[in-house]
Amino acid sequence: PISERDMGRVQPGLRACIRVDAYPDETFEGTVQRVSPLIDPTSRSGEVEISIANRDYRLKPGMFAVVTLIVQQREGVVVVPPDALRIDEQRAEVFVVQDGVAQLRRVAIGLQTSTQVEVLDTLAPGTEIVLVGHQGLKDQDPVKVVKTNEKD
């Protein structure tokens, strides 16, 4: 089922990524085949049918699946982890590290997944941001950058 508010963005041909508990490190590709013209008045949701290639029969009837529908995709954008953002009712903010000082910046956000949030403005690629410990941080607080692995 898909919520009523999302039904307008779902259409046949839309790409779907499917994950099942039996294969936690794999993602299966699928395509929306049919969108029900009816909305359940109790749940305010409608049914969507997804076709998945299952030539080796690893996916079984009754398996629990988590489906992500790709309603829009953009290339070459700046993204941050969702945990790096402070979001309240009307705005999103991120702490940028510049010269050992945390600078609070208001940002506009775009597309979101469970692991990435698109930042539409104010952040250039490669900008250092605070990922951990920003909950109690204030604008202009001194910070020390700690690298977690050699890729950072």
C-alpha positions as CSV (number, residue, x, y, z in Angstrom):
1,P,0.0,0.0,0.0
2,I,1.0,3.6,-0.7
3,S,-0.4,6.6,1.3
4,E,-2.9,8.8,-0.4
5,R,-0.6,11.8,-0.2
6,D,2.1,9.9,-2.3
7,M,-0.2,8.3,-4.8
8,G,0.1,11.3,-7.3
9,R,3.8,10.6,-7.6
10,V,3.6,6.9,-8.3
11,Q,3.0,5.7,-11.8
12,P,3.6,2.6,-13.9
13,G,7.2,2.3,-15.0
14,L,8.6,3.9,-11.8
15,R,11.8,2.2,-10.6
16,A,11.7,0.4,-7.2
17,C,14.4,-0.9,-4.9
18,I,13.4,-3.9,-2.8
19,R,15.1,-5.3,0.3
20,V,14.2,-8.5,2.2
21,D,15.4,-9.7,5.5
22,A,16.6,-13.0,4.0
23,Y,19.2,-11.2,1.9
24,P,20.1,-8.1,4.0
25,D,23.1,-7.1,1.8
26,E,21.3,-7.2,-1.5
27,T,18.9,-4.9,-3.2
28,F,16.5,-6.2,-5.9
29,E,15.3,-4.0,-8.7
30,G,11.7,-3.8,-9.7
31,T,9.2,-1.7,-11.7
32,V,5.8,-0.4,-10.8
33,Q,3.4,-2.3,-13.0
34,R,0.0,-1.1,-11.8
35,V,-1.4,1.6,-9.5
36,S,-4.9,0.9,-8.1
37,P,-7.5,3.6,-9.0
38,L,-9.1,3.1,-5.6
39,I,-8.1,4.5,-2.2
40,D,-9.2,2.6,1.0
41,P,-11.3,5.1,3.0
42,T,-10.2,3.6,6.3
43,S,-6.4,3.5,5.8
44,R,-6.2,6.3,3.2
45,S,-3.9,4.2,1.1
46,G,-4.0,2.5,-2.3
47,E,-2.4,-0.6,-3.7
48,V,0.6,-0.6,-6.0
49,E,1.8,-3.7,-7.8
50,I,5.6,-4.1,-8.5
51,S,7.2,-6.5,-10.9
52,I,10.5,-8.0,-9.8
53,A,12.8,-10.3,-11.8
54,N,13.1,-13.5,-9.8
55,R,14.6,-15.9,-12.2
56,D,16.5,-17.9,-9.5
57,Y,13.3,-18.0,-7.2
58,R,15.2,-16.6,-4.2
59,L,12.3,-14.3,-3.4
60,K,9.4,-16.3,-1.9
61,P,5.8,-15.6,-1.3
62,G,5.1,-14.2,2.1
63,M,8.6,-12.6,2.6
64,F,8.5,-9.2,4.2
65,A,9.9,-6.5,1.9
66,V,10.9,-2.9,2.3
67,V,10.3,-1.1,-0.9
68,T,11.8,2.3,-1.9
69,L,10.2,3.9,-4.9
70,I,12.5,6.2,-6.9
71,V,10.2,9.1,-7.8
72,Q,12.9,11.5,-8.7
73,Q,16.7,11.3,-9.1
74,R,19.3,14.0,-9.5
75,E,23.0,13.8,-10.3
76,G,25.9,16.0,-9.1
77,V,24.1,17.5,-6.1
78,V,25.5,18.2,-2.6
79,V,24.1,15.7,0.0
80,V,24.6,15.3,3.7
81,P,23.5,12.5,6.2
82,P,20.1,13.2,7.8
83,D,21.8,13.2,11.2
84,A,23.9,16.2,10.3
85,L,20.8,18.4,10.1
86,R,18.9,20.2,12.8
87,I,15.3,20.5,11.6
88,D,12.5,22.3,13.3
89,E,9.1,23.3,12.1
90,Q,10.1,25.7,9.4
91,R,13.8,25.4,8.8
92,A,16.8,23.1,8.4
93,E,20.3,24.0,9.7
94,V,23.7,22.5,9.6
95,F,27.0,23.4,11.3
96,V,29.8,24.2,8.9
97,V,33.4,24.0,10.3
98,Q,35.6,26.9,9.3
99,D,38.9,27.8,11.0
100,G,38.1,25.6,14.0
101,V,34.7,27.3,14.6
102,A,31.2,25.9,14.1
103,Q,29.1,28.2,12.0
104,L,25.4,27.6,11.9
105,R,24.0,27.8,8.4
106,R,20.4,27.7,7.4
107,V,19.9,25.4,4.4
108,A,17.2,24.5,2.0
109,I,16.7,20.8,1.5
110,G,15.5,18.8,-1.5
111,L,15.2,15.2,-2.2
112,Q,15.7,12.8,0.7
113,T,16.4,9.1,1.3
114,S,17.0,7.3,4.6
115,T,20.8,7.9,4.2
116,Q,21.1,11.2,2.3
117,V,19.5,14.6,2.2
118,E,20.0,17.0,-0.8
119,V,21.1,20.5,0.1
120,L,19.9,22.9,-2.4
121,D,22.0,26.0,-1.5
122,T,24.8,27.4,0.6
123,L,27.0,24.4,0.8
124,A,29.8,23.8,-1.8
125,P,31.0,20.2,-2.4
126,G,33.7,19.3,0.1
127,T,32.5,21.7,2.8
128,E,33.3,20.3,6.3
129,I,30.2,19.8,8.4
130,V,29.6,18.6,11.9
131,L,28.2,15.1,11.8
132,V,28.3,14.1,15.5
133,G,27.8,16.0,18.7
134,H,26.0,19.0,17.2
135,Q,22.9,18.7,19.4
136,G,24.4,20.9,22.1
137,L,26.5,23.0,19.8
138,K,26.0,26.8,19.4
139,D,27.0,29.1,16.6
140,Q,30.6,30.2,16.8
141,D,31.6,27.4,19.3
142,P,35.1,26.2,18.8
143,V,35.3,22.6,17.4
144,K,38.0,20.1,16.8
145,V,37.8,18.0,13.7
146,V,38.3,14.3,14.4
147,K,38.9,12.0,11.4
148,T,37.1,8.6,11.8
149,N,39.0,6.8,9.0
150,E,41.6,7.4,6.3
151,K,38.9,8.2,3.6
152,D,37.8,11.4,5.6
